[in-house]
């Protein structure tokens, strides 16, 4: 007898430490199960100025249809005041749950408290609020992003030289996680490498200006870590202007690692313009953001542990669980480097090859 049949009979089944009961999913199940009701969910898109977030925006209605939910959407354009206003509008429209990706992870706390008071469950994707309770956080291990980039660059540079880290916004848990992990890894494993951290607030023009300035003062830069693909275009333009777009075997080559896994990055790896990226799953952010908020509306619960979709749910603090989705390091040849397994750029499992 399958699991759904057991739900229908109202039976309770114990599987290891997970308990399954009628209307309650204690295991970490994938989309597809549950009643056929179509709850109304408010989804706020955080921005639409990057290929990554535009891909996410494309996936949301696709998975809403597959999961059987109705959606109301807004776009806060990286403005916390707009996000708060959008959430107020959702409440007036009668949404039963909210999916959001607050870029300012501290300032969203009062809004989360308000939603909790009205028993409207919240799932955050990509970012985790600094305080306050949400039903589930759907993101990848952002500290691993920084560590993977560090190991790649440190190994390629032989533990010596200078690298620039184009940081994201440090008001975001993502920016802090990536920055702190990269710095800690470099200090521990590659003390001979000098790291120049440049704050950019996730803005491409700021990143380009600061990278250009850094090259003027330190023309012997040998590595660049971009914490997001927001900096891709400006970085490539600067390297081209300075005559540094050369093969990895050329002593002038500057090794570049990005984050996101957008189609353009994969093409640039193939073309030798950048060397690696960490692929954030834009498709799975959309899929599981909607899945978990629907599960919350239906009264389901989850526990820490491995899921059946290749990730692990962890408890980050009291009342907050996080489904840490897989985010592989992507390279030209898919070879292991610095002890880190990598995925070849043309692997069909990468969302960027199916966008």
N, C-alpha and C positions, 0 to 999 in steps of 0.2 A: 504493500500500500504506500502511495507517495505521501509526501509531507502535507500537500494541500488537502488531500483526502482526510488526513488526520485532523487538520484544522476544522474541516467541515463537520466532523463527528464530535468536535469539542473535547477531544482527548488531549492529554498531556503526555509528552514523551521526553524523557531525559536522555540527552546525548552528551556524555562527558560532563562538562560543567555548564553546558547551555541547556536552558529549559524552553520548550516550545509549547505554547498553549493556545487555545482558541483566541484569536484576535491579538496575540502577543508573540513577537518573534524575538527570542532570546539569542538566536544565533546571528551571525553576520551575513545575512542572505543578500542575494542580488535582486535587482528589479524583476518584476514579472509576477510575483505572488500578491495576494491581498484582494480585497473587494473591488468591484468594478465601478465604485462611485467616482465622481469627477470633482474633487474639491477644488476650490478657487485658491490659487497660490500667487502671492505677489513676488515678483522677481525684479530686483534692482540690479541693473548692469552698472559696474563701477566706472567704466570709461569706454570710449570707442575710438581711441587715438593710437591703438597698436594693433598689429595683425593678430596677436594672441587673443586680445579681448574681442575683436571682431569675429574671430572664429568661435569663441565661446558663445557670443550672441547668436550666431547662426545655429549652434547645436541645441540651444535651450528649447525652442519650439518643436524641434524634431523629437527630442526625448519627452517633452510634455505629451505629445501625441502617443508615443509608445507606452508611457506610464499611465495614461488615462487621467490626466489632470488638466484643469483650465488654468491659464496664467494671465495676470495683468503685469505689464512690464514698464519700467521707468529706467532712466539713465542719469545717474548722479554726477557723471563727468568729473570724478575725483574731487568732489566738493562735499564735505561732511554735512554742511547745512542743507544742501540739496537732498542728500540721502535721508536726513531726518524728516524733511518735508515730504519726500516721496513715501516714506513709511506711514506718515500721518494720512496721506491720501489712500494708501492701501487699506488702512483700518476703516475709513469711511466707505470703502467699496466692499467691505465685508469679507476680506480674505481670511482664510482659515490657517494660513501659515505664510512665512516670509523666507525667501532666500536672498542673501545679500553678500557683498564682498567689501566690507568697509576698509578703505585705504588708510584712514586714521583710526587705528585700532584702540586708541584710548578714549577718544571723544564719543564713541558710539555707546558707551556704557549706560547712560540715562535712557536711551531709546530701547535698549534691550530690557531694562528693568520695567519700562512701561509696557512692552509687549508681554513680558512674563506675567505682569499683573492682570492682563486681559486674557491670559492662557492662549496666546497665539505663539506657537512654536517657531523658532528661528534656526535656520541652518546657515552658517557662513561658509563660503567657499574661498579658497586661496589664502584667506587671512584668518587669524584667530584673535578675537577681542582680548584686550589686556585684562579686563575684569568683566564680570557679569556671566550669566549662564546662557548657553545655547544648547539646543538638542544635540547637534553634531557639528563638528568642524570638518570640512572636506578639503584637504590640501595634501601636499606632499611634504616630505621631511626637508624643510628649507635649510636646515643646518647641513644636511648632506650635500645640498647644492654647493655651498661654499667649500666644503671639504673635498668634493670631487674636482672642483675647479682648481683648488690648491694643489692636489696631488698631480693633476695633469700638467699644470704649468711648472710646478717644482721639478717634476721628473724631466720634462722637455728641456728645461733650462739647466739641468745638471746641478741644481741647488745653488746657483749663483746668478747674480744680475738684479735688474730692477723690473718691477711690474706695477701697473696701474690698476686699481680696482675702482670701477665706476659704480659707486654705491647707489642703491635705491633710496627711497625715503626712510629715514631712521625713525619716523613716527609710525612706521609699519612694522609689525612683527616679522614680516618677510625680509625687509631691508636689514633689520637688526640681526636676524638669524644668519643670513648669508654673509654679512659683514663680519660678525663675531667669529663664525666658524672658519672663514677663510684666514682671518688674522691669527687665530689660535693654531690652526694647522701649519701655517707658514712659520710661526715662531717656534713650534715644536719640532717640525720635520725638516724645515729648510731655512735655518737661521741665517744662511748666507745670502738670502734674497731680501732686498729692500722693497717694501710695499708702500705705495703712495695711494692713500684712500681719498677719493674725490666724491664729496656729497653732491648728488644731482637732483634729488627729489623726484626721481623717475621721469625727468624731462630730457628729451633728446638734445635740445639746443644747448642746455646747460652742460650736458656730458661732453658734447663736441667742443665747446669753448674751453672747458677745463682740461680735456685731453690735449688740445692744441697747445695750451699754455704749458702743460707738463712736458711736452716734447721739446719746447723751446728751452726750458731749464735743464732737462735731462734727455738729450737726444739719443742716448743709448738704452732707452726703454726696450725690453725684450719680451714682455708679456702684458696682456690686457685681459682683465676679467670684467665682463659686462654683466651686471646682476639681472639684466632683462634685455630683451631685443629692442627696447626703446632706443638704445644707443647704437644699434647696428649700422644704420645708414651713415651717421656722422663719423663713426670710427673708420669705416671702410673708405670714406672720402678722404680723411686725414692721412691714412696709410698710403693711399694712392698718390696724394699730393706730395708726400715725402719720399716717394719712390721705394716704399717698403712692402709693396704687394709682390713678394717674390716667393719662390718655392721654399718649403720647410728645410730643404737641404742647403739653402743659401744662408751664409752667416748673417745676412741682414734681416732675415725673416723675424717677424714679431708674431709670437704665438697668441692666438685670440680664442678665448672661451666665452660663450654666451649662455644665457638661460632662456628657455621657452620652448624651443623645438618647432618654431613656425616653419612653413614650407620654404621661405627664403633662406633661413639658416641652413637647412638641409642642402639646398642648392649651392650655397656658398661653401659648405664643407666639401662637396663634390668638386667645386671649381677651385679649391685651394685658397679661397679668400679668408675663411676662418678655419679653425682647427677642430673645434668641438663645441657642443652645446649640451645643456641638461634639458631634456624634454619634459615640460610640464603637460599633463594630460588635459587639454582644454575640453575634449569630448567627455571625459569621465567627470570632470568638475560639473559639467552641465547635467550629466546623467545622475550622478549620485547626490548632487545637491537637491534635485527634485525628488529623488527616491526617498531620501531620509526625511524630508519635510512631510511627504505624504505618509510615511510610516509613523511619524509623530502624531499626525492628525488622526490616524487610525488606532492610536494607543499602543503601538509596538515599542519595544525597548531593545537596547543593545548592550553588550558587555565588551570589555577589552579582550583582544585576541585576534587571531588570523581570520581573514574573511575568505569567501570563495571566489573573490575577484582579484587575488594576488596582492592584497594589501594587508595592513594590520591596524586594528583599532587600539588606540592607547588612551589612557586617562591622563589628561594633562593637569587637571586640578579637580577639586570637588565639583561635581555637577557638569563637567565638560569632557566629552569624549571627542577624539579626533581620528578620522579614518585617513591614514597616511598612504596615499596612492603611490604606485611605483613611478619613478622619474629617472629613467636611465641616462647615463652619460653617452652621448652619441659622437662617434668619430668616423674618420674616412674608412678605416679598415676593420673596425669592430674588435680590435685587439685589446687585451688587458694592458693597462698602463698604471704604474704607481700602485699596483695592488688593486686597482679599480677595474672591474669588468666594464666593457663598453658595448654599445650596440652600433652596428654598421648603419651609415646614413640612409641607405635605401631599404632598410628593413620595413616590411609592410605592417608591422605591429605599431609603428610610430604614427600617431594621429596626423602629423604633418605630411605624411605621404598619402593620406586619404582625404585631405581637406578639399 
